[in-house]
Amino acid sequence: MNPAELSMILMAVAAGAMMPIQAGVNSTLALQTHSSLMAAMVSFVVGSIALVVIVLAMRLPMPGVGALKAAPWWSWTGGLLGAFFVAASVILVPKLGAATMMATFLAGQLTASVILDHFGWATFPQHDLSLGRVAGVLLLFAGVFLIRRY
């Protein structure tokens, strides 16, 4: 593995590790605001402000209206999908706990990822559905069962 690949893997591990932390932080905020949706909204507002600061600091060029109009309609739904994820995590973490919630999310993510890869949807490179990939998904669901049970 070359250094660039290693740094990408470490970045992915760090991002993955932040997901249950984010769920706990947002769940704590939901307790204080008495609203899961308010906590999710605050999370998105703070995240949006952080992204604006980063984009301005990096002096990234703003896309033209033509480029924005040319994007497929579904490419605008990422924020909605993210909002669902954050709201679900705020609601689920105090009920399921971090490990069960994240294991279940991961099983769902990998199931969707295997399907997306199979069809090569959006910008994903196409990878045929194989017995090994299906077994990997099934093992994740077995992991969800074990984590929830024990």
Secondary structure, DSSP 4 states (H G I P E B T S, - for coil): --HHHHHHHHHHHHHHHHHHHHHHHHHHHHHHHT-HHHHHHHHHHHHHHHHHHHHHHHTPPPPPHHHHHHS-GGGG-HHHHHHHHHHHHHHHHHHH-HHHHHHHHHHHHHHHHHHHHHHT-TTPPP----HHHHHHHHHHHHHHHHHHH-
